[in-house]
């Protein structure tokens, strides 16, 4: 049994939560579909996004240098980080230089990737997540389970209990409006007293030396309005050539992520206000290695919309914590394998190869196809499941012998006469949540040989 299957068993045991999680995410998928159908040129936009990303990645160094030149000309300060450790040191160095202690942070999966918040907290910095979902997860002491909807797995009653403990809300009051207002008041104090702000970067525009941050809560705008120091961290694949390219991605991003025409706040940062500083930290952390990987470099096209998770039948029914990599779903399976195949190969089984993820990706990343390729590598990595290898070899042996194969098909009919306990037991892992299909009284092969089908 894969590590994912073992971890998923706990989530699946709560059938009501599993059904609720499944329905909540598929509702977002349906919103995405409605938005896609409302844009006649949707498929043309997806193709344009894919080709533009391909072009940008082929000239990534040029565009990054162009972005740096223009950002510096605009008065920003640009830093480069080779890996997570250098990012964390660089960010802390900026904070320490300015005597900062209170940092307000908008959602950033790069920060999660690099373990930035725990690092800053170990240095005595109060790093506050200002996205509501992220703040809930920070209060609970657990990572997000989705890259766009970090607390999608948490029920409002659980949020109410956490808020009672952390910010003193009314006991047993889990009304969403009340809890949202309470969080707003709590975070307002954090915004007003912050001396450092931090954001991620959704897109960095090379021709302008500017960058864009997309949020639905306005927390990035609030966070950057008060402190004099704004630190923006970005993976180096976030650069885009110009505003024309940016316009393609902004039309696709929110529609794919949450089923909105555009994010509520699409904020452009180009020049620091008088007396203030904007620092941009451009991070590699293995991305250069991905570019060199011909089979998997398409992963750097990702817009981080989460559409692949919302549609994935495995993710929807097993939850984000069933995956060992910090990003779950089809995206996380591929990124985890790029980071460390030996460490994260247990996630590769968490895919039905339905290809729904590839079909909804706004940048047309071949997610399912890449997962299939990773599966072909498992044996060479010594990570293939021994039982699956045994079963495949036995099936191959039988299928190479037609008479034996058809005899096995005929014998399958007698299963309906077996007592249930002989079929559904600990030896039949497949039958834990499935019923063995009923065998037809006559096979297609026999009908075809008699000329009954054409």
Phi and psi in degrees as a GROMACS rama.xvg file:
@    title "Ramachandran Plot"
@    xaxis  label "Phi"
@    yaxis  label "Psi"
@TYPE xy
-70.0645  161.462  UNK-2
-61.7637  -34.5394  UNK-3
-64.1322  -45.5252  UNK-4
-61.0513  -40.2694  UNK-5
-64.5973  -43.9625  UNK-6
-69.0444  -34.0167  UNK-7
-68.9232  -26.7981  UNK-8
-56.6949  -37.5163  UNK-9
-66.2359  -42.5031  UNK-10
-67.5633  -44.6185  UNK-11
-65.7231  -26.808  UNK-12
-58.6665  -30.3813  UNK-13
-91.1275  90.4787  UNK-14
-64.1744  -35.8688  UNK-15
-66.5482  -43.3929  UNK-16
-66.6448  -38.5827  UNK-17
-59.987  -46.691  UNK-18
-64.963  -40.4878  UNK-19
-64.8482  -44.6284  UNK-20
-62.276  -44.3437  UNK-21
-59.5732  -49.6013  UNK-22
-66.6599  -39.9615  UNK-23
-61.8239  -43.0523  UNK-24
-75.1132  -35.6419  UNK-25
-70.4896  -26.7707  UNK-26
-60.7688  -41.1665  UNK-27
-66.4093  -39.5045  UNK-28
-60.5592  -41.4767  UNK-29
-65.7404  -37.4945  UNK-30
-62.6084  -39.7915  UNK-31
-60.6581  -43.5249  UNK-32
-62.5867  -41.9337  UNK-33
-62.8201  -41.4067  UNK-34
-66.1947  -41.0016  UNK-35
-62.5964  -41.4621  UNK-36
-70.3076  -19.8917  UNK-37
-80.7779  -8.75143  UNK-38
-111.091  104.088  UNK-39
-55.5485  -34.1409  UNK-40
-94.7835  24.4392  UNK-41
-54.6441  -50.0142  UNK-42
-67.0594  -32.7353  UNK-43
-66.3212  -36.4794  UNK-44
-65.2528  -42.8571  UNK-45
-60.5745  -43.817  UNK-46
-65.5544  -40.6748  UNK-47
-63.0382  -42.074  UNK-48
-62.6953  -42.9716  UNK-49
-63.5757  -46.416  UNK-50
-68.1791  -36.7824  UNK-51
-65.9492  -40.1944  UNK-52
-64.8832  -41.3215  UNK-53
-60.5253  -44.2589  UNK-54
-62.6051  -46.4971  UNK-55
-62.821  -43.0675  UNK-56
-64.6001  -30.7021  UNK-57
-71.4521  -19.3187  UNK-58
-128.329  36.0898  UNK-59
-59.7361  -44.6535  UNK-60
-60.0495  -40.5889  UNK-61
-62.8719  -45.9228  UNK-62
-69.8019  -35.2129  UNK-63
-65.7708  -41.3671  UNK-64
-66.9626  -37.568  UNK-65
-64.5235  -42.6993  UNK-66
-61.2019  -44.5728  UNK-67
-60.8743  -47.2596  UNK-68
-57.0931  -47.4816  UNK-69
-72.6178  -34.8235  UNK-70
-65.9171  -42.4306  UNK-71
-64.6358  -40.4672  UNK-72
-62.3192  -28.5467  UNK-73
-81.2649  -4.64049  UNK-74
100.043  5.81782  UNK-75
-85.4853  163.485  UNK-76
-113.765  122.158  UNK-77
-106.95  132.225  UNK-78
-121.039  156.19  UNK-79
-122.632  138.58  UNK-80
-129.869  125.419  UNK-81
-74.2613  -34.0492  UNK-82
-148.162  -176.239  UNK-83
-62.3419  -41.2279  UNK-84
-61.1754  -42.2471  UNK-85
-69.979  -36.0486  UNK-86
-59.1386  -50.6548  UNK-87
-60.8846  -42.7045  UNK-88
-64.4463  -40.821  UNK-89
-63.8775  -46.602  UNK-90
-62.6399  -45.356  UNK-91
-64.6648  -36.8633  UNK-92
-60.8565  -40.0946  UNK-93
-65.2638  -44.9247  UNK-94
-63.27  -45.9069  UNK-95
-62.9528  -40.6843  UNK-96
-59.0742  -34.8001  UNK-97
-99.0981  9.38029  UNK-98
67.2345  28.4161  UNK-99
-77.8699  149.029  UNK-100
-134.012  -27.7335  UNK-101
-115.981  112.21  UNK-102
-115.329  132.305  UNK-103
-108.252  134.081  UNK-104
-130.358  132.096  UNK-105
-90.3705  167.013  UNK-106
-60.9654  134.052  UNK-107
-150.219  116.921  UNK-108
-72.9833  -22.3126  UNK-109
-65.6427  -39.0082  UNK-110
-62.4099  -40.1038  UNK-111
-63.5906  -43.9273  UNK-112
-57.492  -38.3213  UNK-113
-99.3238  0.156725  UNK-114
63.6093  37.0431  UNK-115
-67.5785  -47.7303  UNK-116
-60.9344  -48.1758  UNK-117
-59.1601  -36.3021  UNK-118
-62.7065  -46.9236  UNK-119
-65.5456  -38.8855  UNK-120
-63.4472  -34.5787  UNK-121
-67.7058  -19.0971  UNK-122
-95.9479  6.98671  UNK-123
86.9936  14.7572  UNK-124
-94.2504  130.212  UNK-125
-82.7882  95.3783  UNK-126
-97.0668  104.091  UNK-127
-99.9387  124.125  UNK-128
-74.5168  128.09  UNK-129
-105.267  -13.1413  UNK-130
-68.1453  133.927  UNK-131
-57.7381  -48.9372  UNK-132
-61.1575  -42.1078  UNK-133
-66.6956  -36.4172  UNK-134
-66.1196  -38.7486  UNK-135
-59.2557  -46.3998  UNK-136
-67.3146  -34.5841  UNK-137
-64.9825  -41.7577  UNK-138
-61.2071  -38.3551  UNK-139
-80.6758  -11.6533  UNK-140
73.5638  26.3915  UNK-141
-130.248  153.753  UNK-142
-74.8193  164.813  UNK-143
-64.9062  151.93  UNK-144
-104.263  2.71756  UNK-145
-154.229  146.257  UNK-146
-78.6453  -19.8219  UNK-147
-112.173  -35.8838  UNK-148
-115.538  75.9105  UNK-149
-61.5677  -26.9161  UNK-150
-113.064  27.4866  UNK-151
-61.2023  -24.9379  UNK-152
-86.7116  -6.16479  UNK-153
-97.7723  129.064  UNK-154
-82.885  155.514  UNK-155
-62.1298  -31.2668  UNK-156
-63.612  -36.2201  UNK-157
-69.8236  -37.7991  UNK-158
-62.3184  -43.0244  UNK-159
-57.798  -42.8902  UNK-160
-65.4933  -41.395  UNK-161
-65.3416  -42.7165  UNK-162
-66.7753  -34.1676  UNK-163
-56.1476  -46.5984  UNK-164
-72.5648  -40.8246  UNK-165
-91.2002  -37.1799  UNK-166
-127.555  10.3369  UNK-167
71.0139  37.2066  UNK-168
-73.6627  170.208  UNK-169
-60.626  142.631  UNK-170
-66.9725  134.622  UNK-171
61.9457  20.5191  UNK-172
-101.918  106.34  UNK-173
-114.707  23.5377  UNK-174
-64.9236  124.622  UNK-175
-58.1532  -39.9801  UNK-176
-64.3516  -43.4346  UNK-177
-62.357  -45.562  UNK-178
-65.8094  -36.9785  UNK-179
-65.3834  -43.5433  UNK-180
-64.2751  -38.2164  UNK-181
-64.6309  -41.3672  UNK-182
-64.9565  -37.7408  UNK-183
-62.9464  -44.1564  UNK-184
-64.8189  -40.7897  UNK-185
-62.6545  -45.6248  UNK-186
-73.8591  -27.1749  UNK-187
-57.6257  -40.9749  UNK-188
-64.2358  -36.8415  UNK-189
-66.4068  -40.8494  UNK-190
-62.6969  -46.2198  UNK-191
-67.0913  -28.1813  UNK-192
-103.158  5.38695  UNK-193
-76.9034  144.061  UNK-194
-111.555  -9.07137  UNK-195
-137.075  138.67  UNK-196
-118.267  151.613  UNK-197
-138.657  140.031  UNK-198
-134.882  164.211  UNK-199
-86.0044  -167.022  UNK-200
-138.726  119.548  UNK-201
-79.2367  -42.1402  UNK-202
-146.575  137.294  UNK-203
-114.991  121.28  UNK-204
-93.2726  110.448  UNK-205
-61.3419  -45.2914  UNK-206
-67.2291  -19.9697  UNK-207
-111.838  -15.1767  UNK-208
65.0635  31.108  UNK-209
-119.23  166.992  UNK-210
-139.967  159.765  UNK-211
-122.689  135.556  UNK-212
-121.961  126.117  UNK-213
-109.977  123.391  UNK-214
-140.457  163.481  UNK-215
-107.637  -8.06401  UNK-216
-109.599  -10.4044  UNK-217
75.4274  9.82756  UNK-218
-68.9797  -31.4639  UNK-219
-65.877  -41.0571  UNK-220
-65.3823  -43.4227  UNK-221
-61.9511  -44.5728  UNK-222
-63.5608  -37.6665  UNK-223
-86.0422  -7.25679  UNK-224
-78.0038  -32.9078  UNK-225
-96.2791  -51.5134  UNK-226
-68.628  157.326  UNK-227
-84.021  -17.3592  UNK-228
-115.172  124.189  UNK-229
-118.947  119.643  UNK-230
-107.539  122.994  UNK-231
-114.196  128.599  UNK-232
-112.747  138.816  UNK-233
-145.86  137.697  UNK-234
-68.5724  144.844  UNK-235
-68.0387  -14.2132  UNK-236
-77.9096  -3.97927  UNK-237
-77.1501  -8.11753  UNK-238
-73.0349  141.53  UNK-239
-127.519  153.992  UNK-240
-63.1859  -48.4223  UNK-241
-158.77  -177.075  UNK-242
-67.5513  -28.3289  UNK-243
-64.2178  -42.9317  UNK-244
-65.3449  -41.5403  UNK-245
-57.3205  -38.271  UNK-246
-63.6442  -30.1523  UNK-247
-66.3691  -47.0859  UNK-248
-70.1853  -37.6775  UNK-249
-69.4242  -24.7386  UNK-250
-74.5442  -26.6148  UNK-251
-93.1584  -35.0464  UNK-252
-59.1308  -62.3601  UNK-253
-68.3418  -36.1184  UNK-254
-60.6721  -39.227  UNK-255
-76.415  -34.3544  UNK-256
-80.0037  -53.0201  UNK-257
-129.952  4.13874  UNK-258
74.3255  31.2207  UNK-259
-109.468  153.577  UNK-260
-62.611  -36.2348  UNK-261
-161.624  155.963  UNK-262
-63.1755  150.826  UNK-263
-58.6182  -39.063  UNK-264
-124.052  115.957  UNK-265
-117.871  92.0519  UNK-266
-98.5638  130.466  UNK-267
-103.267  128.456  UNK-268
-114.723  122.08  UNK-269
-126.082  -41.34  UNK-270
-138.391  141.585  UNK-271
-70.0292  144.94  UNK-272
-67.2023  157.387  UNK-273
-53.0918  131.154  UNK-274
83.3057  0.588828  UNK-275
-117.31  166.336  UNK-276
-129.527  142.668  UNK-277
-120.249  120.585  UNK-278
-107.84  132.616  UNK-279
-116.424  126.274  UNK-280
-110.784  115.083  UNK-281
-95.571  123.509  UNK-282
-114.52  135.845  UNK-283
-90.6749  -71.7097  UNK-284
49.6361  50.0552  UNK-285
95.9852  -6.56285  UNK-286
-67.3247  -32.5786  UNK-287
-62.0142  -36.7943  UNK-288
-66.6993  -36.5637  UNK-289
-65.349  -40.7531  UNK-290
-58.4168  -34.9392  UNK-291
-77.1122  -10.007  UNK-292
-92.2115  101.236  UNK-293
-59.9386  -36.1438  UNK-294
-74.5935  -22.7323  UNK-295
-130.572  6.82759  UNK-296
-66.1708  -18.1371  UNK-297
-59.5034  -20.0852  UNK-298
-61.1934  -24.2055  UNK-299
-76.2622  -2.30481  UNK-300
-79.2118  -10.8385  UNK-301
-59.4314  135.187  UNK-302
-94.8835  -2.13531  UNK-303
59.5956  46.7177  UNK-304
-89.9457  -23.7512  UNK-305
81.4312  5.7187  UNK-306
-60.3947  -34.9695  UNK-307
-64.491  -32.8644  UNK-308
-72.5137  -41.8935  UNK-309
-63.5341  -27.2798  UNK-310
-97.4187  -18.4043  UNK-311
-68.0045  118.445  UNK-312
-65.5531  -27.9419  UNK-313
-75.1353  -48.9306  UNK-314
-60.4557  -44.522  UNK-315
-60.3473  -31.7691  UNK-316
-100.068  -5.32159  UNK-317
-123.73  -10.207  UNK-318
78.5101  163.081  UNK-319
-71.2931  -27.2973  UNK-320
-82.678  0.630336  UNK-321
-79.1858  -12.5918  UNK-322
-97.284  141.821  UNK-323
-81.8639  -19.9293  UNK-324
-85.4393  153.828  UNK-325
-68.903  -21.5582  UNK-326
-101.519  126.748  UNK-327
-93.4251  -172.819  UNK-328
70.8465  -170.729  UNK-329
-56.8518  -39.7268  UNK-330
-60.6052  -48.7742  UNK-331
-66.0174  -35.2538  UNK-332
-57.5035  -48.8744  UNK-333
-69.6115  -44.6024  UNK-334
-67.2652  -36.8725  UNK-335
-62.72  -42.2285  UNK-336
-66.7601  -34.3503  UNK-337
-68.395  -31.852  UNK-338
-75.2311  -48.4653  UNK-339
-161.997  95.7239  UNK-340
-57.5562  -37.4773  UNK-341
-65.307  -36.362  UNK-342
-83.1652  -34.8422  UNK-343
-114.135  14.2503  UNK-344
-65.6114  -20.553  UNK-345
-64.5232  -14.0561  UNK-346
-84.9265  -17.5748  UNK-347
-63.3112  -26.5943  UNK-348
-72.7275  -13.8453  UNK-349
-82.4279  53.9142  UNK-350
-154.267  130.687  UNK-351
-90.7498  -1.3049  UNK-352
55.0126  37.468  UNK-353
-77.1573  -16.0435  UNK-354
69.243  12.2083  UNK-355
-63.829  -34.1215  UNK-356
-63.4184  -43.9273  UNK-357
-63.6818  -34.6335  UNK-358
-72.582  -26.5427  UNK-359
-100.5  -12.8186  UNK-360
-60.0994  125.127  UNK-361
-67.5468  -22.2079  UNK-362
-101.639  10.2011  UNK-363
56.5054  42.015  UNK-364
-73.7002  135.351  UNK-365
-82.0564  65.5972  UNK-366
-60.9562  -51.5243  UNK-367
-65.855  -39.8201  UNK-368
-61.5238  -37.862  UNK-369
-69.8673  -37.9704  UNK-370
-60.7421  -40.7731  UNK-371
-60.2913  -41.67  UNK-372
-63.29  -40.2025  UNK-373
-61.9055  -37.0075  UNK-374
-62.5065  -33.4627  UNK-375
-68.1595  -20.7256  UNK-376
-89.4587  -10.5947  UNK-377
-60.8013  -39.5589  UNK-378
-65.7033  -41.842  UNK-379
-67.6599  -23.4904  UNK-380
-87.6498  -0.784431  UNK-381
61.1161  35.7917  UNK-382
-118.264  3.30511  UNK-383
-70.5468  142.257  UNK-384
-67.8008  122.279  UNK-385
-58.2714  -39.4595  UNK-386
-66.1611  -41.208  UNK-387
-64.8014  -40.3409  UNK-388
-61.1907  -42.7734  UNK-389
-61.8019  -45.4239  UNK-390
-64.7725  -41.9301  UNK-391
-63.8286  -42.0167  UNK-392
-62.9642  -41.2713  UNK-393
-67.1652  -40.0298  UNK-394
-65.2637  -40.9143  UNK-395
-61.7724  -41.4063  UNK-396
-62.3577  -42.0224  UNK-397
-70.2963  -44.0763  UNK-398
-69.1266  -21.673  UNK-399
-79.1511  -2.12852  UNK-400
-125.771  89.626  UNK-401
-51.9343  -43.0869  UNK-402
-63.2002  -39.9265  UNK-403
-68.2534  -40.0659  UNK-404
-60.9409  -47.9944  UNK-405
-70.1879  -28.436  UNK-406
-66.4428  -38.9274  UNK-407
-66.1769  -38.6816  UNK-408
-62.2394  -43.9726  UNK-409
-64.3664  -40.4231  UNK-410
-67.6447  -22.0362  UNK-411
-61.8554  -22.6414  UNK-412
-65.8522  -25.6594  UNK-413
-76.4311  -9.6866  UNK-414
-57.9167  -30.2047  UNK-415
-66.7635  -14.4759  UNK-416
-95.471  -5.84662  UNK-417
-77.2885  144.489  UNK-418
-60.6262  145.868  UNK-419
-58.7832  -37.307  UNK-420
-66.9027  -21.2101  UNK-421
-77.288  -22.0565  UNK-422
-96.5445  -46.1714  UNK-423
-103.527  96.4167  UNK-424
-149.275  -172.203  UNK-425
-63.7379  -23.1058  UNK-426
-76.1646  -17.7635  UNK-427
-108.066  79.8903  UNK-428
-62.5318  -34.7656  UNK-429
-61.8154  -32.1684  UNK-430
-85.9935  6.04783  UNK-431
-62.7199  -36.149  UNK-432
-131.213  18.454  UNK-433
-136.721  156.064  UNK-434
-103.615  134.619  UNK-435
-64.2088  130.724  UNK-436
-63.9889  151.859  UNK-437
-75.5972  134.527  UNK-438
-79.752  136.09  UNK-439
-67.1971  150.805  UNK-440
-65.6301  -28.8839  UNK-441
-130.556  140.166  UNK-442
-82.9089  157.284  UNK-443
-60.4526  -37.8998  UNK-444
-60.9909  -43.8467  UNK-445
-67.0491  -37.8239  UNK-446
-66.2763  -38.2593  UNK-447
-68.1767  -40.4279  UNK-448
-65.0563  -31.1935  UNK-449
-85.6198  1.16552  UNK-450
75.0245  18.153  UNK-451
-81.1858  -15.3675  UNK-452
-129.019  147.012  UNK-453
